[in-house]
């Protein structure tokens, strides 16, 4: 009798040699960077508010550079880079011809668009349209652009949900948790900030600056969690030093239980 042969020898070999990148290790650098940027801004603000002279000038400069509520500084550059990295990863995934390829393309377009928006705050230029919608609905939330952002975010989530649910559990969980954290900051805390600012006649008080830091930290942390989750879909072969995407990306089975 002829010796038995594995049905899928190539797949068996790949499973023995390729190892997934750790989601914790891929996420940690981005989370540390997000917390670091926020801590620098917080410390600089505290020093600025309690000093004078040269120390005030230095702390004021540092705070400006790391103030997550400002445009075109180091903090916004970092947040923008997170989104851009996310977009590049999505583009690389598209090149591997995965299942749900159109969804991967959409994810890449949204991420790169968010990268530009993060740096120049284009969404805040929608103030006029948002004001008209606010008046029509009889709703006032301070930053009325949220009334436009929330439906847009919901549409994107619904369009990408099939892709997210098709991913292995380690990536699916990271992306879903990251999305919840991001929305909590971008819509939840942002809405609270707008109402707080409006209630103080649009004067940026210290509590407002602190909650703005919280908002931006949640946004950066959410992106970091999702980014680390996507990176965990990469596999590394220690023997050859090669990297590839998880072959499971080509499958379409929803709610896969593999970890």
C-alpha positions as a Markdown table, in Angstrom:
| # | Residue | x | y | z |
|---|---|---|---|---|
| 1 | Unk | 0.0 | 0.0 | 0.0 |
| 2 | Unk | 1.3 | 3.4 | -0.9 |
| 3 | Unk | 2.1 | 5.8 | 2.0 |
| 4 | Unk | -0.5 | 8.4 | 2.8 |
| 5 | Unk | 0.1 | 11.9 | 1.7 |
| 6 | Unk | -1.3 | 15.1 | 3.4 |
| 7 | Unk | -4.2 | 16.6 | 1.5 |
| 8 | Unk | -2.7 | 20.1 | 1.8 |
| 9 | Unk | 1.1 | 19.7 | 2.2 |
| 10 | Unk | 1.8 | 23.4 | 1.3 |
| 11 | Unk | -0.6 | 24.7 | 3.9 |
| 12 | Unk | 0.7 | 22.3 | 6.5 |
| 13 | Unk | 4.3 | 23.5 | 5.9 |
| 14 | Unk | 3.3 | 27.1 | 6.1 |
| 15 | Unk | 1.5 | 26.5 | 9.3 |
| 16 | Unk | 4.7 | 25.0 | 10.8 |
| 17 | Unk | 7.1 | 27.8 | 9.6 |
| 18 | Unk | 5.1 | 31.1 | 9.6 |
| 19 | Unk | 4.1 | 32.8 | 12.9 |
| 20 | Unk | 1.7 | 35.6 | 13.4 |
| 21 | Unk | 3.0 | 38.9 | 14.6 |
| 22 | Unk | 1.8 | 39.5 | 18.2 |
| 23 | Unk | -1.1 | 41.9 | 18.4 |
| 24 | Unk | 0.2 | 43.2 | 21.7 |
| 25 | Unk | 3.7 | 43.9 | 20.3 |
| 26 | Unk | 2.4 | 45.6 | 17.2 |
| 27 | Unk | -0.1 | 47.8 | 19.1 |
| 28 | Unk | 2.2 | 48.8 | 22.0 |
| 29 | Unk | 4.5 | 51.3 | 20.2 |
| 30 | Unk | 1.5 | 53.2 | 18.8 |
| 31 | Unk | -0.2 | 53.3 | 22.2 |
| 32 | Unk | 3.0 | 54.4 | 23.9 |
| 33 | Unk | 3.4 | 57.2 | 21.4 |
| 34 | Unk | -0.2 | 58.3 | 21.8 |
| 35 | Unk | 0.1 | 58.5 | 25.6 |
| 36 | Unk | 3.5 | 60.1 | 25.3 |
| 37 | Unk | 2.3 | 62.9 | 23.1 |
| 38 | Unk | -0.6 | 63.6 | 25.5 |
| 39 | Unk | 1.5 | 63.5 | 28.6 |
| 40 | Unk | 4.0 | 66.0 | 27.1 |
| 41 | Unk | 1.1 | 68.4 | 26.3 |
| 42 | Unk | -0.4 | 67.9 | 29.8 |
| 43 | Unk | 2.9 | 68.6 | 31.6 |
| 44 | Unk | 3.6 | 71.6 | 29.4 |
| 45 | Unk | 0.2 | 73.0 | 30.1 |
| 46 | Unk | 0.6 | 72.6 | 33.9 |
| 47 | Unk | 4.0 | 74.3 | 33.8 |
| 48 | Unk | 2.7 | 77.1 | 31.5 |
| 49 | Unk | -0.2 | 77.8 | 33.9 |
| 50 | Unk | 2.1 | 78.0 | 36.9 |
| 51 | Unk | 5.2 | 79.8 | 35.6 |
| 52 | Unk | 6.4 | 83.1 | 34.1 |
| 53 | Unk | 9.4 | 84.5 | 32.2 |
| 54 | Unk | 11.6 | 82.1 | 30.3 |
| 55 | Unk | 10.1 | 79.0 | 31.8 |
| 56 | Unk | 6.6 | 80.2 | 30.7 |
| 57 | Unk | 7.9 | 80.8 | 27.1 |
| 58 | Unk | 9.5 | 77.4 | 26.8 |
| 59 | Unk | 6.5 | 75.6 | 28.2 |
| 60 | Unk | 4.2 | 77.6 | 26.0 |
| 61 | Unk | 6.2 | 76.6 | 23.0 |
| 62 | Unk | 6.3 | 72.9 | 24.0 |
| 63 | Unk | 2.5 | 73.0 | 24.7 |
| 64 | Unk | 1.9 | 74.5 | 21.3 |
| 65 | Unk | 4.0 | 71.8 | 19.6 |
| 66 | Unk | 2.2 | 69.0 | 21.4 |
| 67 | Unk | -1.3 | 70.4 | 21.8 |
| 68 | Unk | -3.5 | 67.8 | 20.3 |
| 69 | Unk | -6.3 | 70.4 | 19.8 |
| 70 | Unk | -4.2 | 72.4 | 17.4 |
| 71 | Unk | -3.5 | 72.0 | 13.7 |
| 72 | Unk | -0.1 | 71.5 | 11.9 |
| 73 | Unk | 2.0 | 70.7 | 14.9 |
| 74 | Unk | 3.9 | 67.6 | 16.1 |
| 75 | Unk | 0.8 | 66.1 | 17.8 |
| 76 | Unk | -1.3 | 66.4 | 14.7 |
| 77 | Unk | 1.6 | 65.1 | 12.6 |
| 78 | Unk | 1.7 | 62.0 | 14.8 |
| 79 | Unk | -2.0 | 61.4 | 14.7 |
| 80 | Unk | -2.0 | 62.0 | 10.9 |
| 81 | Unk | 0.9 | 59.5 | 10.6 |
| 82 | Unk | -1.1 | 56.8 | 12.4 |
| 83 | Unk | -3.9 | 57.2 | 9.8 |
| 84 | Unk | -1.5 | 57.2 | 6.9 |
| 85 | Unk | 0.2 | 54.0 | 8.1 |
| 86 | Unk | -3.2 | 52.4 | 8.4 |
| 87 | Unk | -4.0 | 53.5 | 4.8 |
| 88 | Unk | -0.7 | 52.1 | 3.5 |
| 89 | Unk | -1.3 | 48.8 | 5.2 |
| 90 | Unk | -4.8 | 48.6 | 3.7 |
| 91 | Unk | -3.2 | 49.2 | 0.2 |
| 92 | Unk | -0.7 | 46.5 | 0.8 |
| 93 | Unk | -3.4 | 44.1 | 1.8 |
| 94 | Unk | -5.3 | 45.0 | -1.4 |
| 95 | Unk | -2.2 | 44.0 | -3.4 |
| 96 | Unk | -2.4 | 40.5 | -1.9 |
| 97 | Unk | -5.9 | 40.1 | -3.6 |
| 98 | Unk | -7.8 | 39.3 | -0.4 |
| 99 | Unk | -11.5 | 38.5 | 0.0 |
| 100 | Unk | -13.7 | 41.6 | 0.2 |
| 101 | Unk | -11.2 | 43.5 | -1.8 |
| 102 | Unk | -13.5 | 46.5 | -2.4 |
| 103 | Unk | -13.9 | 46.9 | 1.3 |
| 104 | Unk | -10.1 | 46.9 | 1.8 |
| 105 | Unk | -9.9 | 49.6 | -0.9 |
| 106 | Unk | -12.6 | 51.6 | 0.9 |
| 107 | Unk | -10.7 | 51.2 | 4.2 |
| 108 | Unk | -7.5 | 52.5 | 2.6 |
| 109 | Unk | -9.3 | 55.5 | 1.1 |
| 110 | Unk | -11.0 | 56.4 | 4.3 |
| 111 | Unk | -7.7 | 56.1 | 6.3 |
| 112 | Unk | -5.7 | 58.2 | 3.9 |
| 113 | Unk | -8.5 | 60.8 | 3.8 |
| 114 | Unk | -8.6 | 60.8 | 7.6 |
| 115 | Unk | -4.9 | 61.4 | 7.6 |
| 116 | Unk | -5.2 | 64.6 | 5.6 |
| 117 | Unk | -8.2 | 65.7 | 7.6 |
| 118 | Unk | -6.4 | 65.1 | 10.9 |
| 119 | Unk | -3.6 | 67.5 | 9.8 |
| 120 | Unk | -5.7 | 70.3 | 8.4 |
| 121 | Unk | -9.0 | 69.7 | 10.3 |
| 122 | Unk | -11.0 | 69.9 | 7.1 |
| 123 | Unk | -14.1 | 68.7 | 8.9 |
| 124 | Unk | -14.3 | 71.9 | 10.9 |
| 125 | Unk | -14.7 | 73.8 | 7.6 |
| 126 | Unk | -18.2 | 72.2 | 7.4 |
| 127 | Unk | -19.4 | 74.6 | 10.1 |
| 128 | Unk | -21.8 | 76.4 | 7.7 |
| 129 | Unk | -23.5 | 73.3 | 6.5 |
| 130 | Unk | -23.6 | 71.9 | 10.0 |
| 131 | Unk | -25.3 | 75.1 | 11.3 |
| 132 | Unk | -28.0 | 74.8 | 8.8 |
| 133 | Unk | -28.7 | 71.2 | 9.7 |
| 134 | Unk | -28.6 | 72.1 | 13.4 |
| 135 | Unk | -31.2 | 74.8 | 12.8 |
| 136 | Unk | -33.4 | 72.5 | 10.7 |
| 137 | Unk | -33.3 | 69.8 | 13.3 |
| 138 | Unk | -33.5 | 72.1 | 16.3 |
| 139 | Unk | -30.5 | 70.5 | 17.8 |
| 140 | Unk | -27.5 | 72.4 | 19.2 |
| 141 | Unk | -24.4 | 70.5 | 20.3 |
| 142 | Unk | -21.7 | 73.1 | 20.2 |
| 143 | Unk | -19.5 | 71.5 | 17.5 |
| 144 | Unk | -22.4 | 71.0 | 15.1 |
| 145 | Unk | -20.2 | 69.3 | 12.5 |
| 146 | Unk | -20.8 | 66.2 | 14.6 |
| 147 | Unk | -24.3 | 66.2 | 13.1 |
| 148 | Unk | -22.6 | 65.5 | 9.8 |
| 149 | Unk | -19.8 | 63.3 | 11.1 |
| 150 | Unk | -22.0 | 60.8 | 12.9 |
| 151 | Unk | -24.1 | 59.7 | 9.9 |
| 152 | Unk | -21.0 | 59.6 | 7.7 |
| 153 | Unk | -19.2 | 57.4 | 10.3 |
| 154 | Unk | -22.2 | 55.1 | 10.6 |
| 155 | Unk | -22.3 | 54.6 | 6.8 |
| 156 | Unk | -18.6 | 53.8 | 6.8 |
| 157 | Unk | -19.0 | 51.3 | 9.6 |
| 158 | Unk | -21.8 | 49.5 | 7.9 |
| 159 | Unk | -19.9 | 49.3 | 4.6 |
| 160 | Unk | -16.8 | 47.8 | 6.4 |
| 161 | Unk | -18.6 | 45.6 | 8.9 |
| 162 | Unk | -18.6 | 42.6 | 6.6 |
| 163 | Unk | -14.8 | 42.9 | 6.1 |
| 164 | Unk | -14.2 | 43.2 | 9.9 |
| 165 | Unk | -16.4 | 40.2 | 10.7 |
| 166 | Unk | -14.6 | 38.1 | 8.2 |
| 167 | Unk | -11.2 | 38.6 | 9.8 |
| 168 | Unk | -9.5 | 36.2 | 12.3 |
| 169 | Unk | -10.6 | 36.8 | 15.9 |
| 170 | Unk | -7.4 | 38.5 | 17.0 |
| 171 | Unk | -7.7 | 41.1 | 14.4 |
| 172 | Unk | -11.5 | 41.4 | 14.5 |
| 173 | Unk | -11.5 | 42.1 | 18.3 |
| 174 | Unk | -8.7 | 44.7 | 18.0 |
| 175 | Unk | -10.5 | 46.6 | 15.2 |
| 176 | Unk | -13.9 | 46.5 | 16.9 |
| 177 | Unk | -12.4 | 47.7 | 20.3 |
| 178 | Unk | -10.4 | 50.3 | 18.5 |
| 179 | Unk | -13.5 | 51.6 | 16.7 |
| 180 | Unk | -15.4 | 51.9 | 19.9 |
| 181 | Unk | -12.6 | 53.8 | 21.6 |
| 182 | Unk | -12.2 | 56.1 | 18.6 |
| 183 | Unk | -15.9 | 56.9 | 18.4 |
| 184 | Unk | -16.1 | 57.5 | 22.1 |
| 185 | Unk | -13.5 | 60.3 | 21.6 |
| 186 | Unk | -14.4 | 61.6 | 18.2 |
| 187 | Unk | -18.1 | 61.8 | 18.8 |
| 188 | Unk | -18.8 | 61.4 | 22.5 |
| 189 | Unk | -16.1 | 63.6 | 24.1 |
| 190 | Unk | -16.1 | 65.9 | 21.1 |
| 191 | Unk | -19.8 | 66.6 | 21.6 |
| 192 | Unk | -19.3 | 67.2 | 25.3 |
| 193 | Unk | -16.4 | 69.6 | 24.5 |
| 194 | Unk | -18.5 | 71.5 | 22.1 |
| 195 | Unk | -21.3 | 72.0 | 24.6 |
| 196 | Unk | -18.7 | 72.9 | 27.3 |
| 197 | Unk | -17.1 | 75.5 | 25.1 |
| 198 | Unk | -20.4 | 77.0 | 24.1 |
| 199 | Unk | -21.5 | 77.2 | 27.7 |
| 200 | Unk | -18.4 | 79.3 | 28.5 |
| 201 | Unk | -19.0 | 81.7 | 25.6 |
| 202 | Unk | -16.4 | 80.0 | 23.5 |
| 203 | Unk | -13.6 | 80.7 | 25.9 |
| 204 | Unk | -11.1 | 77.9 | 26.1 |
| 205 | Unk | -10.9 | 77.2 | 29.8 |
| 206 | Unk | -8.5 | 74.7 | 31.5 |
| 207 | Unk | -11.2 | 72.0 | 31.9 |
| 208 | Unk | -11.9 | 72.3 | 28.2 |
| 209 | Unk | -8.2 | 72.0 | 27.3 |
| 210 | Unk | -8.0 | 68.9 | 29.5 |
| 211 | Unk | -11.0 | 67.2 | 28.0 |
| 212 | Unk | -9.7 | 68.0 | 24.5 |
| 213 | Unk | -6.6 | 66.1 | 25.4 |
| 214 | Unk | -8.8 | 63.2 | 26.5 |
| 215 | Unk | -10.7 | 63.3 | 23.2 |
| 216 | Unk | -7.6 | 63.2 | 21.1 |
| 217 | Unk | -6.0 | 60.5 | 23.3 |
| 218 | Unk | -9.0 | 58.3 | 22.8 |
| 219 | Unk | -8.9 | 58.9 | 19.0 |
| 220 | Unk | -5.2 | 58.1 | 18.8 |
| 221 | Unk | -5.6 | 55.1 | 21.1 |
| 222 | Unk | -8.5 | 53.8 | 18.9 |
| 223 | Unk | -6.4 | 54.1 | 15.7 |
| 224 | Unk | -3.5 | 52.4 | 17.5 |
| 225 | Unk | -5.6 | 49.4 | 18.5 |
| 226 | Unk | -7.0 | 49.0 | 15.0 |
| 227 | Unk | -3.6 | 49.5 | 13.4 |
| 228 | Unk | -2.0 | 46.9 | 15.7 |
| 229 | Unk | -4.8 | 44.5 | 14.8 |
| 230 | Unk | -4.2 | 44.8 | 11.1 |
| 231 | Unk | -0.5 | 44.3 | 11.6 |
| 232 | Unk | -1.2 | 41.1 | 13.5 |
| 233 | Unk | -2.5 | 39.7 | 10.2 |
| 234 | Unk | 1.0 | 39.6 | 9.0 |
| 235 | Unk | 3.0 | 36.4 | 9.4 |
| 236 | Unk | 6.8 | 36.0 | 9.7 |
| 237 | Unk | 8.9 | 33.0 | 8.8 |
| 238 | Unk | 12.0 | 33.1 | 11.2 |
| 239 | Unk | 13.8 | 30.6 | 9.0 |
| 240 | Unk | 13.7 | 32.7 | 5.8 |
| 241 | Unk | 13.0 | 36.1 | 7.2 |
| 242 | Unk | 10.1 | 36.5 | 4.9 |
| 243 | Unk | 6.7 | 38.2 | 5.7 |
| 244 | Unk | 3.3 | 37.5 | 4.2 |
| 245 | Unk | -0.3 | 38.2 | 4.9 |
| 246 | Unk | -2.3 | 35.6 | 6.7 |
| 247 | Unk | -3.8 | 33.2 | 4.0 |
| 248 | Unk | -7.1 | 33.5 | 5.9 |
| 249 | Unk | -7.6 | 36.9 | 4.3 |
| 250 | Unk | -8.6 | 35.1 | 1.2 |
| 251 | Unk | -11.4 | 33.3 | 2.9 |
| 252 | Unk | -14.9 | 34.7 | 3.2 |
| 253 | Unk | -16.2 | 32.8 | 6.2 |
| 254 | Unk | -17.8 | 35.3 | 8.7 |
| 255 | Unk | -17.2 | 35.2 | 12.4 |
| 256 | Unk | -14.2 | 32.9 | 12.1 |
| 257 | Unk | -13.2 | 31.5 | 15.5 |
| 258 | Unk | -9.5 | 31.1 | 14.8 |
| 259 | Unk | -7.3 | 33.0 | 17.1 |
